[in-house]
């Protein structure tokens, strides 16, 4: 197989967020997370539940833009809330801003009373972050996306969860952040974001320069793992044969 591209490394890094989750609903939002969730279920996380993006649970591994091969169940909108409140879901969202404690903004840029940019709105982000695992995918890592303080808190980070008390922290988990430069978690004493791997060809210094706050990192940060040949075949030949991933993450 030809060497993995940056986009394919990002897909595998996102897929790893669902490793070990068992039989829960995986809710990928966006292109790379969707490829990643399908890859995870096809390889190391076979018990994941995936939907068609609307109201059907589906079997198999299928291409972006194509219909799923087998419908195995119905999951109407109201039933999603049962999974959310029961913690049987892991969503990967795409924030416009994220800060050092994992607070995420998908609502508005600038003063909330008169924003310079109107985004999606808060949507389900608060409930997601306080009820079940949440991860994030940021395709363009820069000081504009990794910020010292988000303009509007949509997804709850570790500092605000702690301030709200045990009713919020009980199930709160921001598990992973994956960007086009590296992979991050919050496994630090004060729950600040930590760089746990850099993608091949990226240095720790490049990550720090592209981040709007001081990010924690070990003295020797490893490289993000490369896709296996089997994973590359699934990505290239089955899930994303039209290479849409390369438009989201240029080589």
GIWO-V960225 format. One record per helix or strand of 2 or more residues. SS is the DSSP state (A for helix, B for strand). FROM is the first residue (numbers start at 1). TO is the last residue. Records with the same first field share a line. If there is no record, write none. Layout:
BEGIN
SS->FROM-TO ; FROM-TO
END
This chain:
BEGIN
A->6-16 ; 31-42 ; 77-85 ; 112-114 ; 125-131 ; 158-164 ; 166-169 ; 204-209 ; 229-239 ; 245-248
B->25-28 ; 49-51 ; 56-59 ; 70-74 ; 89-93 ; 97-98 ; 104-105 ; 108-109 ; 117-118 ; 134-138 ; 174-179 ; 182-185 ; 194-198 ; 216-223
END
